[in-house]
Amino acid sequence: WRQRWSLIRIRRRSRLSGMVMLVGLILFILPWPGRIGASGVLRPAEQWPVYAPGPAQLERFDLKEGAAVSAGEPLIVLATPELQSRLAATQARLDRLRWQAASAGFDTESRTRLQSSQDELATAEAELFSVKEELAKFAPLAPFSGHLRDIDPDLHPGTWVGRKEKLALLVRSDAQVVETYLDEEAVKRIQVGDRGLFIIDSGSGSGLALTVTSIDADTSRVLTAGMLAASAGGHILTRDRKGQKTPDYSVYRVMLAVDTPSSLLSSQSWRGNIVIRADWEAPAWRYLRNVIAILVREAGF
């Protein structure tokens, strides 16, 4: 090579190879616009399950599957004979104490009884308020506007239901979110306000534009969205512990809002692929971080 260097350096192929290597090195150290891909779950922004607070009989329930409900509208009315009996007894006692307080005389003995009656009256009023609060739980009102889903088809007036029995699910249809989990390297490259795109697994329909709304500061110990586990077709490796899916490595939950909710996809949860526009990063920086991490670990710091 030393003897033939004058001939080698002037060859066109050598120059071309040197230029290709230089361009490759430049591309390796210059920042590139990044994109982060992962699986995500599209679901309504709010879901409110309707439960029976205790054993009760269905008194009124006129809504059907998919019915639209406005905020503050009654969802269901349950009859509870025990609470209704307590309400009637407490109301009768309160009326009696009020009559005694109003008809008390002005002598010493009456004033003494009046003080006692007023204490009993305050206790009865507090008990009546408590009973009415309990009864209100058996006639829940919609906390937001939405649609009713997962209604038990066997529900009809006169049916008895048990404590904590699920009767329906109120789903908010005018707002949707996408939930995903990213590792530490990916989380460092995104921030609140970044844009993204969601496409369901089937590929049907157009993509949904997303905006990152929150990024958890702490790692997630439990994977709440089971559809994102690798065993279910997602991208996160998990293991089962006490009936829950635990990620094998550190992941952070990221929530993204759907800019224009889709009415066709508002009835249930959907898994799909998301792409988030990330910060620019040089390809060499990723390998450099790994080298530094290895050197620090091996050095024992």
C-alpha positions in Angstrom: 0.0 0.0 0.0 2.8 2.4 0.8 4.5 1.8 -2.5 1.3 2.0 -4.5 -0.3 4.8 -2.4 0.1 7.4 -5.2 -2.0 5.1 -7.5 -4.5 4.0 -4.9 -5.5 7.5 -3.7 -6.3 8.7 -7.2 -8.6 5.9 -8.0 -12.3 7.0 -8.4 -13.5 4.0 -6.5 -11.4 5.0 -3.5 -12.7 8.5 -3.6 -16.3 7.3 -3.8 -15.8 4.9 -0.9 -14.3 7.7 1.2 -17.2 10.0 0.4 -19.7 7.3 1.3 -18.0 6.6 4.6 -17.9 10.3 5.4 -21.6 10.8 4.6 -22.4 7.7 6.7 -20.4 9.1 9.6 -22.2 12.4 9.3 -25.6 10.8 9.2 -24.6 8.7 12.2 -23.7 11.7 14.4 -26.3 14.2 13.2 -29.8 14.3 14.9 -32.6 12.7 13.1 -36.4 13.4 13.5 -37.7 10.5 15.6 -40.8 8.5 15.8 -41.8 6.1 18.6 -44.1 3.2 17.8 -46.0 1.0 20.3 -49.3 -0.7 20.8 -52.1 1.2 22.6 -55.6 0.9 23.8 -58.4 3.2 22.6 -61.2 3.6 25.1 -63.7 6.2 26.2 -62.3 9.0 28.4 -64.8 8.2 31.2 -66.6 5.1 32.2 -69.0 4.8 35.2 -70.2 1.4 36.3 -73.7 1.3 37.8 -73.8 -1.0 40.8 -76.5 -2.0 43.3 -75.4 -0.6 46.7 -77.1 -3.4 48.5 -79.9 -6.0 48.2 -82.8 -4.3 46.5 -85.7 -4.8 44.1 -85.7 -3.1 40.7 -88.5 -0.6 40.7 -88.0 1.4 37.5 -85.5 0.9 34.6 -86.7 2.1 31.2 -83.4 2.5 29.4 -82.2 0.1 26.7 -78.7 -0.9 25.5 -77.0 2.0 23.8 -79.5 4.6 25.2 -78.3 8.2 25.3 -78.3 9.7 28.8 -77.8 13.3 29.8 -75.9 14.4 32.9 -78.1 14.4 36.0 -80.7 12.1 34.5 -81.9 9.1 36.7 -80.4 5.8 35.5 -82.3 3.3 37.7 -84.6 3.2 40.7 -84.2 0.4 43.3 -86.6 -0.3 46.1 -85.2 -1.1 49.5 -88.0 -2.0 52.1 -85.6 -1.8 55.0 -84.4 1.7 54.3 -87.9 2.9 53.3 -89.2 1.6 56.7 -86.4 3.4 58.5 -87.3 6.6 56.5 -91.0 6.4 57.5 -90.2 5.7 61.2 -87.6 8.5 61.4 -89.9 11.0 59.7 -92.8 10.1 62.1 -90.4 10.5 65.1 -89.2 13.8 63.7 -92.8 15.1 63.3 -93.7 14.0 66.8 -90.6 15.8 68.3 -91.4 19.0 66.3 -95.0 19.0 67.6 -93.7 18.5 71.2 -91.2 21.4 70.8 -94.0 23.6 69.4 -96.5 22.8 72.1 -94.2 23.1 75.1 -95.2 25.5 77.9 -93.2 28.2 79.6 -92.9 26.7 83.1 -89.6 25.3 84.4 -90.5 21.6 83.8 -91.6 22.4 80.2 -88.4 24.3 79.5 -86.4 21.3 80.9 -88.3 18.9 78.6 -87.9 21.4 75.7 -84.1 21.3 75.9 -84.2 17.5 75.9 -86.7 17.5 73.0 -84.4 19.8 71.0 -81.5 17.5 71.4 -83.6 14.5 70.3 -84.9 16.7 67.4 -81.4 17.4 66.2 -80.5 13.7 66.4 -83.6 12.7 64.5 -82.9 15.3 61.8 -79.3 14.0 61.4 -80.7 10.4 61.2 -83.2 11.4 58.5 -80.5 13.1 56.5 -78.4 9.9 56.7 -81.3 7.7 55.6 -82.0 10.0 52.6 -78.4 9.8 51.6 -78.5 6.1 51.7 -81.7 6.0 49.6 -80.1 8.4 47.0 -77.5 5.7 46.3 -80.4 3.4 45.2 -81.5 6.0 42.6 -78.2 7.0 40.9 -78.0 10.0 38.6 -75.7 10.1 35.5 -72.5 12.0 36.4 -72.0 12.9 32.8 -73.6 12.6 29.4 -73.1 9.3 27.6 -74.5 6.0 26.5 -75.5 2.9 28.5 -73.6 -0.3 27.7 -73.5 -3.9 29.0 -77.0 -3.8 30.3 -78.2 -7.1 31.8 -81.0 -8.3 29.4 -82.8 -10.0 32.3 -83.4 -6.8 34.2 -87.0 -5.8 34.5 -89.2 -4.2 37.2 -89.6 -6.5 40.2 -86.2 -8.3 39.8 -84.2 -8.6 42.9 -80.4 -7.8 42.7 -77.6 -8.4 45.1 -75.1 -6.1 46.7 -72.4 -4.8 44.4 -74.1 -6.5 41.4 -73.2 -4.7 38.2 -76.3 -3.4 36.3 -74.9 -1.3 33.5 -72.0 0.8 32.3 -72.2 4.5 31.5 -69.7 5.4 28.7 -68.9 8.9 27.7 -69.0 9.0 24.0 -67.8 12.6 23.2 -64.2 12.0 24.4 -61.7 9.2 23.9 -58.2 8.5 25.1 -55.4 6.2 24.1 -53.4 4.4 26.8 -49.9 3.1 26.2 -46.7 2.2 28.1 -43.2 3.2 27.0 -39.8 2.3 28.3 -37.4 4.9 29.8 -35.5 5.6 26.6 -38.7 6.4 24.7 -40.3 8.4 27.5 -37.3 10.8 27.5 -37.9 11.7 23.9 -41.6 12.8 24.2 -43.4 15.4 26.2 -46.9 16.7 26.9 -48.3 18.3 23.7 -46.5 16.0 21.2 -48.6 14.7 18.3 -49.4 11.1 17.4 -51.5 8.8 15.3 -53.6 5.7 16.2 -54.7 3.0 13.9 -56.7 0.0 15.1 -55.2 -3.5 14.6 -57.7 -4.4 11.8 -56.5 -1.4 9.8 -60.0 -0.4 8.9 -61.0 3.2 9.0 -58.7 6.2 9.0 -56.2 7.0 11.7 -57.1 9.1 14.7 -54.9 12.2 15.5 -53.6 12.2 19.1 -52.1 14.6 21.6 -50.0 13.5 24.5 -51.7 14.7 27.7 -49.9 13.0 30.6 -46.7 11.0 31.3 -46.4 9.2 34.6 -43.4 10.2 36.6 -43.1 6.8 38.3 -42.8 3.4 36.7 -45.9 1.2 36.5 -45.8 -1.9 38.6 -49.0 -3.4 37.2 -50.2 -3.3 33.6 -53.8 -2.1 33.9 -54.4 -2.5 30.1 -54.1 -6.3 29.7 -54.5 -6.0 25.9 -51.0 -4.4 25.8 -49.3 -7.5 27.2 -47.2 -9.5 24.7 -49.2 -12.6 25.6 -52.3 -10.8 24.3 -50.7 -9.4 21.2 -49.3 -6.2 22.7 -45.7 -5.0 22.9 -44.9 -5.3 26.7 -43.3 -8.4 28.1 -45.1 -9.3 31.4 -45.4 -12.1 34.0 -48.4 -13.0 36.1 -48.2 -12.3 39.8 -51.2 -12.8 42.0 -53.5 -12.6 39.1 -52.0 -9.3 37.8 -49.7 -8.7 34.8 -46.4 -7.2 35.9 -44.0 -5.7 33.3 -40.6 -7.4 33.0 -38.9 -4.0 32.7 -39.5 -0.4 33.7 -42.4 1.2 31.7 -44.2 4.4 32.1 -47.9 5.0 31.4 -48.6 7.6 28.7 -52.1 9.0 28.0 -53.0 10.6 24.7 -56.3 12.4 23.9 -58.1 11.8 20.6 -58.4 15.1 18.9 -61.6 14.1 17.0 -63.4 11.2 18.7 -64.9 8.5 16.4 -68.5 7.6 17.1 -67.9 4.2 15.4 -65.3 3.3 17.9 -66.9 4.7 21.1 -68.8 1.6 22.1 -65.8 -0.4 23.5 -62.1 -0.6 23.8 -59.9 -1.2 20.8 -56.2 -2.1 20.5 -54.1 -0.7 17.8 -50.7 0.8 16.9 -49.7 4.3 17.8 -46.9 6.5 16.4 -45.7 9.5 18.4 -43.4 12.2 17.0 -40.4 12.3 19.3 -37.5 14.7 19.8 -34.6 14.6 17.3 -31.8 12.3 18.2 -28.5 11.2 16.7 -28.3 7.4 16.1 -24.8 7.4 17.7 -26.1 8.8 20.9 -28.1 5.7 21.7 -25.0 3.5 21.4 -22.9 6.0 23.3 -25.4 5.9 26.2 -25.2 2.1 26.3 -21.4 2.2 26.3 -21.3 4.7 29.1 -23.8 2.7 31.1 -21.7 -0.5 30.7 -18.5 1.3 31.7 -20.2 2.8 34.9 -21.6 -0.6 35.8 -18.4 -2.5 35.3 -16.4 0.2 37.1 -18.5 -0.4 40.2 -19.7 3.2 40.7 
